[in-house]
Structures are given as C-alpha cells and as structure tokens.
Amino acid sequence: MPRRGAFLSLVFAAAVFFATMLASPTDNPQPSATLGTLPTTTQAPQSQTPGSQSGSASGAVWASDTGPATQRLLDMRMWCKDKSVIDSKCSFEYFNNILAQPGDATEKIKSVISQISSLKIEDDLFIPECHHAFHAVGQTAPRMLGVTEALKLTPDVECQGGMVHGVIQTWSQDSKSDVIARDYATVCNVYPQGNLRAFCAHGVGHAIGVHFPQDIIKTTLMCDEMYQYDTADGCVTGTIMEFGGSDFVTIEISKALGKPRAKDSVTQQQKLDLCTSLPERLWEQCSYKVFQLFRDLMPQPDTLMVLCEHMGKKGRESLRKNCAYSIGEVAVSAKGLVTILDPDERIADFFGPCMKIPSDLLSDCTRGFIETLMRDVPLNNNKTYKNPCDSLPQATRTFCEAANESAKQSRQAA
C-alpha cells in the first residue's frame, strides 16, 4: 500500500499557481487555545503569482523573476500581454489556445505535453508555472477525447501531477453528483499502479469534497471505499484540502454546480476529531494533511499545537508527529509562497512557524518544510541549486540535511 512517500508532491500542486489567500496576524490579542476553542483571524487577500499583481498583464518581466527569460518564455508572455491575459493565467491560456487550433486531437495533446516538458527544462522561470500549464492540457483533453483516453495520455506526474489533476477537475465539473458517487472509487483504476494513480485519487478527493460538501467526516469516509484499490490515501489528502479551502481552482466548479463550499460546513470540533473519526488505516495520511483545515490560523502555529497534542492523546504519538510535519508543509505557503529560488531571508521568514512549536517536534516540522520547498526543483537540467539548509537556523542543520536528502530521493522531476 503506498504511504506518505507516494504523496510528497500532492499539496504543493495547486499552491504553485493560485497564491494562497491566508490570514495575517490581527492587531487584537488572540485568546489562549484550549481543546475545542481555537483562535480566529481576519482573512487578508494575497496577490496572485506569478506576476506583479493580481489582474495585471505585465508582459515579459514578472515580479517573481530571478533572471532573464529565454526567448520561448518571452514569446509566451508577450502573447499573453497582447491578449490582455493576466499573469497568473498566462500559461493556462497560452497552451489552451494551441489546443484549440485545427488538427488531430491526440497529436495536439502530445505536442503540447512535449512543449511544456522541454520549456521547464530550458528555463527555470517556467518551473513555477508548469503545473498550471499541464492543468490546461488535462482540463481540455477530456472534452476532446473523453476522460478515460485523456487519463491514458497523461505521461507521468510531471509538474506535480498537473495533467491528471486537470482531467479529474473536468470530470468533476462536467458530471452530476450521482455519476461522481457511482464512479469515484474506480475512475483512477485506468492506472495499474504508481504515483499517477495516487495523484488521480487526490483529485478524486477534491471532487467528492465539491459534490458532497455538507459533512467532512461522511465525505472523507467515502475514501475508505477506495482502500481495496490502494487509492484511499490519495483521496483522503484531496478531501482534506478541499474542506480546508486551499484549492481555489474548485471555487468556480462549486458555483457552477450550485453547491456550497465544503470549507464553510466544517465545524471546529470536526476539525479536531476528523482523523480519529476515520478507520484507523486512514489515520496516517489524514494526520499528514489535517493542518490544511487550519490554514487561516497559520500565523499562530503555537496555539494550534492543541490539535497535534489532541491527536497524540486520542490516537498515537505518530499522529502528533505527522501533525507537526503538516505545519512545516503548510508554512511554505503561509504568507503567499516561498521557493528555493527566493533569498535566504525570505525562506527563513517562512520557516518561522516551525520555531514556535515544541522543540521535540522541530525535526518533523523541518522535514515537512524542506520536502515541500524542494518539490519544485528539477532533477534533470544539470543546474546547481543552493542548499536550503543554509537559510535556516543552525539548530535545524542535522534535521534539515536529512530532509533535503530525503527530498532528493523521493521527488519527481519538476
């Protein structure tokens, strides 16, 4: 049965292109957290990335750039500027336009896959956009070929599974809820095994969260039906993200279906009790992702340790440690998004939440932070990247180096 290693890239996938709208600390002091009583914060919208600001078509140079773009990337960006396509939607619209041109559907899809794969190797500035580009292919392919054939064309989990996520997104958007209920447990069985199957199941978790948003425990329990196919873990991670409100891709789907947002139905007690309300065989994956339900409280991770401690007492100590890993994972996008290409000071700032929780969990939080940070680094372009551990406090050095090595061994090529 695939465990955590098969899912190291799942959460980061959507965050790369839709900058997370998370809370900023308020000016009012927060009440002390007790079990069943967690602090609240005021949401502050963040600008979308890439691009200098939400809604802009800034052309060739974007605020996130760390160097000059190659000609191919410049051409793509100038196309977007000419069409007044905002920066954060550029790669999506650009490659969708290619797919809309006349020609054989299968050959066009294969050609665009090849273009995206080569561009991300040619130009590092495209790497944060490649998930969104593959999403464009995945969302369009089912309407050209059907869901099953579109899934079969997905070459790999390249760019954090963007294409397979896009296919499942269209399946969710174009299907009625009774069809989702009928097919969700087996739709990913087109893949015999491996990470593609797991990434597909993650998308299914989002889909059932969209279609059945009323009760997080009942909906997450649906994932247990996939246990017989070794896809339950991926489903759990997607469902938790959907109820956590972290995937802004699905907002329009909920609106189109006339469904409320899943995140609006979750009670405070359900957040605390979710993992241990599930069958024990789902506890591990749930505890790795449960912090997604508390993203709006990320600036105060010390107060949220009540969740981790509660899980340790009600379940087992490993759930507490997994919860700390999740804090590190979410910290990567806590204030927008940080990448390995950012300055050391910015990386250290985003790491701050890990320094606010009990010291015995520092190694777990560091591992979550580093493995998430390093998911977007390509393995196949022969370029050298700085060691992220140089950006963090010396006290984390041993933990960080081990986590960095783990990331190198487990991640897929970006």
DAVENRA-V45006 format. One line per field, one symbol per residue. phi: phi as a letter, one per 40 degrees, with the letter a starting at -180 (. if undefined). burial: I if it has 16 or more other ideal C-beta (glycine too) atoms within 10 Angstrom, else O. Layout:
# DAVENRA-V45006
phi=???
burial=???
This chain:
# DAVENRA-V45006
phi=.cbddcbcbcccdccdbbdccbcbdccccccccbdgbbcbbccbcbccbchcacgcbcgcbbcccbacccccccccccdccccfccdcbccccccccccccchcccccccccdcccccccccbcccdcbcccccddccccdcccbgcccccccccacdffgdccccccccdcccbccccdccbdcbdcccccagccccccccccdccccccbccaccccccdccccdcbgbccccdccccccccgcbcccdccdcccgbccdcccccdccdcbddcccddcbccccccbccdcbdcbdcbcccccdccccccccbaccccccccdcccccddbcbiabbccccdcccccccddccbbdccbcccccccccccdccccccbbfbbbccccccbddccdccccccccccccbccdc
burial=OIOIOIIIIIIIIIIIIIIIIIIOOOOOOOOOIOOOOIIOIOOOOIIIIIIIOOOIIIIOOIOIOOOOIOOOIIOIIOOIOOOOIIIIIIIIIIIIOIIOOOOOIOOIIOOIIOIIIOIIIOIIIIIIIIIIIIIIIIIIIIOIIOIOIIIOIIOIIIIIIIIIIIIIIIIIIOIOOOOIOOOIIOIIOIIOOOIIIIIIIIIIIIIIIIIIIOOIOOIIIIIIOIIOOIIIIIIIIIIIIIIIIIIOIIOOIIOOIOIOIIIOOIOOOIIIIIIIIIOOOIIIIIIIIIIIIIIIIIIIIOIIIIIIOIIIOOIIOOIIIIIIIIIIIIIIIIIIIIIIIIOOOOIIOIIOIIIOIOOOIIIIIIIIIIIIIIIIIIOOOOOOOOOIIOIIOOOIOOIIOOIIOIIOOOIIOI
